[in-house]
């Protein structure tokens, strides 16, 4: 294909907008009657999803019959093996264009504007060279400082000036490094409860990936994080440039134990059988898709 001045490459290759079509949504339960906290992890590269499910039968073996009778007893939960990678150079190359997605991948409890202001709030009087613990409000409100501390070590603490510190606060790459660390810690929470209130169990991990998986509620039974040494590391922070994640997910369909209805909160999470395919054409919850169509993204 020849690209003429009237037909540029950008006009031929449509943007995939993958981050709004493929992602994990972590829902953290709260025991005080409030809505769950929701946090997002986007797939910025194609994930691999392996699916399987086992039926449960009892076998009756009549005498002198060359075959069994099967009685269906149900099925095990659907299993999803998820593999994906986070490529640091890819995220860094997006620069400021990716900033607009950070608020969505932080939490959906507040409005998008509130989330954006909270994530990029500049702290006044915060000295990143201090080694003592930060006040609780700063730990919540500030953009994460993992990457900044490593940058400061690289530039040597004793020669680090206030102007350099201000410059680091505004660096896009420190924000991208910190969001990667945040995503990794988000994955680690997938198998943990609230240690201060054990009634708040491990999060529900909801998988969305294109047209094939639409807001599938799962529990994570195990995860694995590794990296590819041949891809190298970030010079300042030693963060691997390619991080590989593997998660074992098992579908959990609870809802309100009534009839399945796709696109409806709670009812979309009810158990769906083959009648759902005939009636609705799907067995997926589709709850998140409705939020997207209502302008959530």
C-alpha positions in Angstrom: 0.0 0.0 0.0 1.4 3.4 -1.0 0.7 6.3 1.3 0.1 9.5 -0.5 -0.1 13.0 1.1 -3.9 12.7 0.9 -3.9 9.3 2.6 -1.5 9.2 5.5 -0.6 6.3 7.6 -2.7 7.6 10.6 -5.8 7.7 8.4 -5.4 4.1 7.4 -4.5 2.5 10.8 -7.4 3.0 13.2 -6.5 3.4 16.9 -7.4 0.2 18.8 -8.2 2.0 22.1 -7.2 -1.3 23.7 -7.2 0.2 27.2 -10.9 0.7 27.2 -11.7 -2.7 25.6 -9.4 -5.0 27.6 -8.7 -4.7 31.3 -9.1 -6.1 34.8 -11.4 -4.4 37.3 -10.6 -5.2 41.0 -13.6 -4.8 43.3 -12.7 -4.5 46.9 -15.6 -5.3 49.3 -16.5 -3.0 52.2 -18.3 -4.2 55.2 -19.9 -0.9 56.1 -22.6 -1.1 53.5 -20.8 1.1 51.0 -20.2 0.3 47.3 -17.0 -1.7 46.6 -13.9 0.2 45.7 -13.0 -0.4 42.1 -9.5 -0.2 40.6 -8.4 -0.8 37.1 -5.5 -2.5 35.3 -5.5 -2.1 31.6 -4.0 -4.5 29.0 -1.8 -2.3 26.9 -0.6 -5.4 25.0 -2.6 -8.5 23.9 -3.2 -10.9 26.8 -3.6 -14.6 26.5 -6.7 -16.2 28.0 -7.0 -20.0 28.4 -10.5 -21.1 29.4 -11.8 -24.5 30.8 -14.6 -26.0 32.7 -15.4 -29.5 34.0 -18.9 -31.1 34.2 -19.8 -33.3 37.1 -21.5 -36.6 36.3 -22.3 -39.7 38.2 -21.9 -42.9 36.2 -24.4 -45.8 36.5 -23.1 -49.1 35.0 -26.0 -51.5 34.3 -25.1 -55.2 34.2 -24.5 -56.6 30.7 -24.9 -53.1 29.1 -21.9 -51.9 27.0 -22.3 -48.3 28.1 -23.0 -46.1 31.1 -26.0 -44.0 32.1 -24.9 -40.4 33.1 -26.7 -38.2 35.6 -25.7 -34.6 35.4 -24.8 -33.2 38.9 -23.6 -29.7 37.8 -20.3 -28.2 36.9 -17.2 -26.8 38.4 -16.6 -23.1 38.1 -15.1 -21.9 34.8 -11.3 -21.6 35.0 -9.5 -18.8 33.2 -5.7 -18.8 33.0 -4.6 -15.2 32.2 -1.2 -14.3 30.9 -0.1 -10.8 29.9 3.0 -8.5 29.9 3.6 -4.9 30.9 6.2 -3.3 28.6 7.8 -0.3 30.3 9.1 1.3 27.0 5.6 1.1 25.5 4.1 3.0 28.5 6.9 5.5 28.6 6.5 6.2 24.8 2.9 7.2 25.3 4.1 10.1 27.4 1.3 12.6 28.3 -1.3 10.9 26.1 -1.5 8.1 28.7 -2.1 10.4 31.6 -5.8 10.7 30.8 -6.1 7.0 31.5 -4.5 7.0 34.9 -7.5 8.3 36.8 -9.7 5.6 35.4 -7.2 2.9 36.4 -7.0 4.4 39.9 -10.6 4.2 41.1 -14.2 4.7 39.9 -15.7 5.8 43.2 -15.2 9.5 42.5 -15.9 11.4 39.4 -13.2 11.4 36.7 -12.3 15.0 37.4 -11.9 14.3 41.1 -9.9 11.2 40.4 -7.6 13.1 38.1 -7.1 16.0 40.5 -6.4 13.5 43.3 -3.9 11.5 41.4 -1.9 14.5 40.1 -2.2 16.7 43.2 1.1 18.5 43.8 2.1 18.3 47.5 3.4 21.5 49.0 6.3 21.3 51.5 6.9 17.6 50.8 10.7 16.9 51.0 11.3 13.6 49.2 14.7 13.3 50.8 13.2 12.6 54.2 13.4 9.0 55.2 10.7 9.1 57.9 7.1 7.9 57.3 4.8 10.3 55.5 1.5 11.5 57.1 -1.5 9.3 56.3 -3.1 12.1 54.2 0.1 12.4 52.1 0.2 8.6 51.6 -3.3 8.7 50.2 -3.3 11.9 48.1 0.1 12.2 46.6 1.2 10.5 43.4 3.4 7.6 44.4 7.0 8.4 45.0 8.7 5.0 44.5 10.3 6.2 41.3 11.2 9.6 42.6 13.2 8.2 45.5 15.3 6.1 43.1 15.9 9.2 40.9 17.1 11.1 43.9 19.5 8.3 44.8 20.8 8.3 41.3 21.5 12.0 41.4 23.0 11.7 44.9 21.2 13.0 47.9 23.8 15.4 49.1 23.8 17.3 45.8 20.1 17.1 45.1 18.6 20.6 44.9 15.1 21.9 45.4 14.8 22.8 41.7 15.7 19.3 40.7 13.1 18.0 43.1 10.4 20.2 41.6 11.5 19.1 38.1 11.1 15.4 39.1 7.6 16.0 40.4 6.6 17.1 36.9 8.4 14.3 35.0 6.0 12.1 33.0 8.3 9.1 33.2 8.3 9.1 37.0 4.5 9.0 36.9 4.5 6.1 34.5 7.0 4.2 36.6 4.9 4.7 39.7 1.7 3.6 38.0 3.5 0.3 36.9 4.5 -0.3 40.6 0.9 0.5 41.6 -0.4 -2.1 39.0 2.0 -4.7 40.4 0.8 -4.1 43.9 -2.8 -4.2 42.7 -2.1 -7.7 41.4 -0.6 -8.8 44.7 -3.8 -7.8 46.5 -5.8 -10.2 44.4 -5.3 -13.0 46.9 -5.4 -11.0 50.2 -8.1 -9.7 52.4 -8.2 -6.5 54.6 -5.8 -7.4 57.5 -7.5 -4.9 59.8 -11.0 -6.0 59.0 -11.1 -9.7 57.9 -14.8 -9.4 57.0 -13.6 -7.6 53.9 -12.3 -10.5 51.8 -10.1 -10.6 48.7 -11.3 -8.6 45.7 -13.5 -9.8 42.9 -11.4 -9.6 39.8 -13.6 -8.9 36.7 -12.1 -9.7 33.3 -13.0 -7.7 30.1 -11.2 -8.6 26.9 -12.8 -7.5 23.7 -16.0 -9.1 22.5 -15.2 -12.5 24.0 -15.2 -11.7 27.8 -17.4 -9.0 29.1 -17.0 -8.2 32.8 -16.6 -11.8 34.0 -16.5 -11.9 37.9 -13.7 -14.1 39.2 -11.7 -14.9 42.3 -8.0 -15.2 41.9 -6.6 -18.4 43.3 -2.9 -17.6 42.5 -0.7 -15.3 40.6 2.8 -15.2 39.3 5.0 -12.2 38.5 8.3 -12.6 36.6 10.4 -10.5 34.2 12.4 -11.0 31.1 16.1 -10.3 31.9 17.0 -10.0 28.2 14.6 -6.9 28.0 16.8 -5.0 30.5 15.9 -2.6 33.3 15.1 1.0 33.8 18.5 2.7 34.5 17.3 4.7 37.5 15.0 2.4 39.3 15.9 -1.1 38.2 12.3 -1.7 37.2 12.3 -4.5 34.6 11.4 -3.3 31.1 9.2 -6.3 30.5 7.1 -7.7 33.4 5.2 -10.9 32.8 2.1 -11.7 34.9 0.1 -14.9 35.1 -3.1 -15.2 37.1 -5.4 -18.2 37.8 -9.0 -17.0 37.9 -12.2 -19.0 38.7 -15.5 -17.5 37.8 -17.9 -16.8 40.6 -21.6 -16.1 39.7 -23.6 -15.0 42.8 -25.7 -12.0 42.0 -29.0 -12.0 44.0 -29.7 -15.7 43.2 -32.5 -14.9 40.8 -32.8 -14.9 37.0 -29.8 -13.9 34.9 -30.2 -10.6 33.1 -27.2 -9.2 31.2 -26.4 -5.5 31.6 -28.1 -5.2 34.9 -26.1 -4.6 38.1 -26.3 -7.6 40.4 -28.6 -9.6 38.1 -25.9 -9.7 35.5 -23.8 -11.7 37.9 -26.5 -14.4 38.4 -25.7 -17.9 37.2 -26.4 -18.3 33.5 -27.2 -21.6 31.8 -27.8 -22.6 28.2 -31.2 -21.0 28.3 -29.4 -17.6 28.7 -27.7 -18.2 25.3 -31.1 -18.8 23.7 -32.9 -16.0 25.4 -30.2 -13.3 25.5 -27.5 -14.5 23.1 -24.9 -14.3 25.8 -23.9 -15.6 29.3 -21.7 -12.6 30.2 -22.7 -10.0 32.8 -22.1 -7.0 30.5 -22.5 -4.7 33.5 -19.4 -2.7 32.9 -20.3 -2.3 29.2 -23.4 -0.4 30.3 -21.3 2.0 32.4 -19.1 2.6 29.4 -22.0 3.4 27.2 -23.3 5.8 29.9 -20.1 7.9 29.6 -18.0 6.3 32.3 -15.0 6.3 29.9 
